Amino acid sequence: MSMSFDFTGKVVLVTGSSSGIGAATTLLFSKCGAQVVVTGRNQQNISRVAKECAEVSPKRLKPLEVVAKVVLVTGSSSGIGAATALLFSKCGAQVVVTGRNQQNISRVAKECAEVSPKRLKPLEVVADVCKEDDCKRLIASTVKEFGKLDILVNNVGATKSSNVYDDNYLENYKWNLNTNLDSVVYMTHYSVTHLEKTKGIIINISGVKSAQTSRGMSAYSMTKVAVDMFTKSIAVELADKGIRVNSIICGAVKTEGLIHAGLTQQQSDATFAALGAATPHGQPAKPSEIGYAVMYLCSDEASYVRGSNFVVDGGWLAANTTYLP
Ligand SMILES: NC(=O)c1ccc[n+]([C@@H]2O[C@H](COP(=O)([O-])OP(=O)(O)OC[C@H]3O[C@@H](n4cnc5c(N)ncnc54)[C@H](OP(=O)(O)O)[C@@H]3O)[C@@H](O)[C@H]2O)c1
């Protein structure tokens, strides 16, 4: 007995249609005239199936290709980076959670999967972004897993303070440069070819110290100034490639950053309380308040925002606030 189906004019969406049963089902609907949606996590697989569907479709209907945005946030195992990865997950993105500590990465990745509408599991990568080879590997594994890269958030950054006359100044200077600047440059350089394909976005996380002096912070401040200037310069260079670049100048954000820099929990709490009190807003930012700014800058609504050093500091710089510990 032969059967013929006609689905002309019907729109069919099969989740997981980039492979296996989903792909076969979608191909059959295409053959029978339907307008199909091919979706999954890997752009390469989606495009392969979409091409086959168009070939078998009686009217050569081109399928709609739907895939989650792929977002790589460096330093996403803690603080601002973790909050940003969580917000992107909540909004349906496919995220990469990365840092140097597997346990912290897995904890954040689990939270991301829990808030993801489709329970998308993040890719977990242990990598030290101060090392060029680790940056290459981090980007290569992202593209291997998901087939593309849409958004790169260069968030890793930390402080080791010392005065220019201190014995350890040069050592700390090199450390700050490597952690806060080299990492951003390496990640950006090796991402460009992938971001060009997706007309992607780069966000660099900077801070108010790029605009203010503070005792013992000259090395850190210089790196953040450089990040802001790198942002403006490459926003111009990459505009022709369709890549949008901005940085965010953060004020005080209550994270474990100071504990990671060697302070006790008590000292960190006291410092953030004092920083908050010195801010016109009266309190330090929550990490998610920076995350939302990242989301805005990555949205289509921010299409005209390019090469900006976007200030999210609770009014700190506007008030010429200084904080002397
Ligand atoms: N918090 C603030 O008040 C504030 C203010 C202005 C600007 N910022 C900027 O905001 C960014 C995030 O700061 P945060 O406060 O969220 O810091 P955080 O809580 O200490 O988080 C830093 C993240 O970066 C990772 N990381 C550090 N060094 C790394 C390396 N070499 N390779 C790979 N991953 C590394 C850490 O994980 P592992 O250590 O496990 O690798 C962690 O996931 C930084 O650029 C910072 O300068 C923060």
The ligand as a MOL file (V3000), in Angstrom:
LIG
                    3D

  0  0  0     0  0            999 V3000
M  V30 BEGIN CTAB
M  V30 COUNTS 48 52 0 0 0
M  V30 BEGIN ATOM
M  V30 1 N 34.0430 43.3030 42.0990 0
M  V30 2 C 34.2930 44.6020 41.8850 0
M  V30 3 O 34.0870 45.4740 42.7620 0
M  V30 4 C 34.8430 45.0540 40.5650 0
M  V30 5 C 34.9550 46.4240 40.3120 0
M  V30 6 C 35.4430 46.8420 39.0910 0
M  V30 7 C 35.8110 45.9310 38.1270 0
M  V30 8 N 35.7000 44.6000 38.3790 0 CHG=1
M  V30 9 C 36.1310 43.6550 37.3400 0
M  V30 10 O 35.1370 42.6630 37.1630 0
M  V30 11 C 35.7410 41.4520 36.7170 0
M  V30 12 C 35.2430 40.2750 37.5480 0
M  V30 13 O 35.5490 40.5150 38.8970 0
M  V30 14 P 34.8320 39.7450 40.1070 0
M  V30 15 O 34.7510 40.7030 41.2270 0
M  V30 16 O 33.5940 39.0630 39.6310 0 CHG=-1
M  V30 17 O 35.9730 38.6730 40.4600 0
M  V30 18 P 35.8930 37.2040 41.1310 0
M  V30 19 O 34.6460 37.0080 41.8990 0
M  V30 20 O 37.1970 37.0460 41.8330 0
M  V30 21 O 35.8510 36.2540 39.8500 0
M  V30 22 C 36.9410 36.1550 38.9950 0
M  V30 23 C 36.7190 35.0030 38.0550 0
M  V30 24 O 37.8200 34.9170 37.1490 0
M  V30 25 C 38.4220 33.6170 37.2310 0
M  V30 26 N 39.8530 33.7940 36.9770 0
M  V30 27 C 40.7270 34.5650 37.6590 0
M  V30 28 N 41.9540 34.4830 37.0980 0
M  V30 29 C 41.8270 33.6410 36.0420 0
M  V30 30 C 42.7250 33.1520 35.0740 0
M  V30 31 N 44.0200 33.5010 35.0720 0
M  V30 32 N 42.2690 32.3100 34.1260 0
M  V30 33 C 40.9700 31.9340 34.1110 0
M  V30 34 N 40.0630 32.3600 35.0040 0
M  V30 35 C 40.4990 33.1990 35.9680 0
M  V30 36 C 38.0960 33.1400 38.6430 0
M  V30 37 O 38.1200 31.7310 38.7790 0
M  V30 38 P 39.4550 30.9160 39.2340 0
M  V30 39 O 40.1820 31.7880 40.2180 0
M  V30 40 O 38.9510 29.6540 39.8070 0
M  V30 41 O 40.2280 30.7260 37.9690 0
M  V30 42 C 36.6570 33.6520 38.7560 0
M  V30 43 O 35.7790 32.8190 38.0580 0
M  V30 44 C 37.2500 41.6930 36.7740 0
M  V30 45 O 37.7350 42.0440 35.5010 0
M  V30 46 C 37.3720 42.8800 37.7140 0
M  V30 47 O 38.5590 43.6340 37.4860 0
M  V30 48 C 35.2200 44.1260 39.5750 0
M  V30 END ATOM
M  V30 BEGIN BOND
M  V30 1 1 1 2
M  V30 2 2 2 3
M  V30 3 1 2 4
M  V30 4 1 4 5
M  V30 5 2 4 48
M  V30 6 2 5 6
M  V30 7 1 6 7
M  V30 8 2 7 8
M  V30 9 1 8 9
M  V30 10 1 8 48
M  V30 11 1 9 10
M  V30 12 1 9 46
M  V30 13 1 10 11
M  V30 14 1 11 12
M  V30 15 1 11 44
M  V30 16 1 12 13
M  V30 17 1 13 14
M  V30 18 2 14 15
M  V30 19 1 14 16
M  V30 20 1 14 17
M  V30 21 1 17 18
M  V30 22 2 18 19
M  V30 23 1 18 20
M  V30 24 1 18 21
M  V30 25 1 21 22
M  V30 26 1 22 23
M  V30 27 1 23 24
M  V30 28 1 23 42
M  V30 29 1 24 25
M  V30 30 1 25 26
M  V30 31 1 25 36
M  V30 32 1 26 27
M  V30 33 1 26 35
M  V30 34 2 27 28
M  V30 35 1 28 29
M  V30 36 1 29 30
M  V30 37 2 29 35
M  V30 38 1 30 31
M  V30 39 2 30 32
M  V30 40 1 32 33
M  V30 41 2 33 34
M  V30 42 1 34 35
M  V30 43 1 36 37
M  V30 44 1 36 42
M  V30 45 1 37 38
M  V30 46 2 38 39
M  V30 47 1 38 40
M  V30 48 1 38 41
M  V30 49 1 42 43
M  V30 50 1 44 45
M  V30 51 1 44 46
M  V30 52 1 46 47
M  V30 END BOND
M  V30 END CTAB
M  END
